[in-house]
Amino acid sequence: MNFNKHIESLKVYEAGKPIELVVREFGIDPKSVIKLASNENPLGCAPAVSERIREVALSASLYPDDSYFELKAALANLHGVESKNIIIGSGSDQIIEFVIHSKCNEKKGILVAGTTFAMYEIYASHIDAPLFKTPSHHHDLAEFREMVKENAANIGVVFLCVPNNPLGECLGEREVLEFVEFVASVNSEILVVIDGAYSEFAKFKDEKKAVTPASVVSFDNAIFLGTFSKAYGLGGMRVGYGVANPNITSSLHKVRAPFNITTLSLAAAVYACKEQDFITQTLKNNAEQMRIYEEFCRQNGLKFIDSYTNFITIFFEKDTNLICERLLKKGIILRNLKSYGLNAIRITVGRADQNERVLAELAKEL
Ligand SMILES: *Cc1c(COP(=O)(O)O)cnc(C)c1O
């Protein structure tokens, strides 16, 4: 059986290793596995939300309300926008897919930073769309401007990951919005996607960093992406959203299949919007525990990137393949960045007890 040529050569996204794998391969008790590889919330989700999921499980036979009326209203209220500014996806991943499928083709590609979230490139490759990457690992807007000017006719979408995964650095709100205006002045047909998967963490650290969803709705060429997978602790529920001008959301709705999130996910996300104390608790734990990682790096002379997220990227002298392999055997799952060409490890900031164990093991590797 032959499939489309470009499909055969696709790169497959390397998802964070599941707990089940460590249990299977190394016979480790699942309760003692520490999984800090996928930037999930180490505190879980708000108790009222898991309670709600249990209740709604009794209605699993029913399709959800496909207008997502309640969830859009909750998000609109949370972000100070209107329901018509919002589109819901099965994770913000799915909104990335909607955007690429509706703006790109074999001649119109995507522009991304040298090192960024791999899914942009993967969805573009599904439809054989060209890939433009800036030379720097981090987001350098001067490089982005240069490449937009040079390739204006061949770019459909520019992705800014703010803050950036897997590095953790973050652009300022002002410079991002100025860039959006610049892109419109070069070619108003290019859509700028501002992926704010970690924006809650960035705003908590510095209000001027990352982008506020409400600030993009007045633009005709930009969309903000948010998710319930990170700060809200609902990665397993698969709910994300886009916030944009209704001209944009109404077109993207055309490629959305009905019932693209589940009855359980929908209820969980609606409840999660109300549980803002849990978000504050999450952000505080993250900031406190992040300091412990930074201190460890300073004491041991390890280079790290100042992070605006719930993970920290640390560079090592010793081969990170060896470090990650040894920690994995001890039941600690971290994200090796070797495949990005960096001898670095991305560690999701966990709970105090988890971080203590991780740092004790890392210390042995130095
Ligand atoms: C985690 C993540 C997402 C989306 O995750 P979903 O679970 O699909 O909502 C999007 N962008 C970045 C940069 C991420 O790290």
The ligand as a Tripos MOL2 file, in Angstrom:
@<TRIPOS>MOLECULE
LIG
   15    15     1     0     0
SMALL
NO_CHARGES

@<TRIPOS>ATOM
      1 C1          1.5590   21.7530   25.6460 C.3       1 LIG1
      2 C2          1.6080   22.7190   24.5260 C.ar      1 LIG1
      3 C3          0.5460   22.9590   23.6500 C.ar      1 LIG1
      4 C4         -0.7640   22.2990   23.6220 C.3       1 LIG1
      5 O1         -1.1100   21.3130   24.3330 O.3       1 LIG1
      6 P1         -2.5730   20.7220   24.2520 P.3       1 LIG1
      7 O2         -2.5190   19.7000   25.3060 O.co2     1 LIG1
      8 O3         -2.7760   20.1940   22.8730 O.co2     1 LIG1
      9 O4         -3.5180   21.8610   24.5410 O.co2     1 LIG1
     10 C5          0.6670   23.9030   22.6760 C.ar      1 LIG1
     11 N1          1.7880   24.5960   22.5390 N.ar      1 LIG1
     12 C6          2.8220   24.4110   23.3350 C.ar      1 LIG1
     13 C7          4.0250   25.2360   23.1370 C.3       1 LIG1
     14 C8          2.7830   23.4610   24.3450 C.ar      1 LIG1
     15 O5          3.8620   23.2650   25.1190 O.3       1 LIG1
@<TRIPOS>BOND
     1     1     2 1
     2     2     3 ar
     3     2    14 ar
     4     3     4 1
     5     3    10 ar
     6     4     5 1
     7     5     6 1
     8     6     7 2
     9     6     8 1
    10     6     9 1
    11    10    11 ar
    12    11    12 ar
    13    12    13 1
    14    12    14 ar
    15    14    15 1
@<TRIPOS>SUBSTRUCTURE
     1 LIG1         1 GROUP 0 **** ****
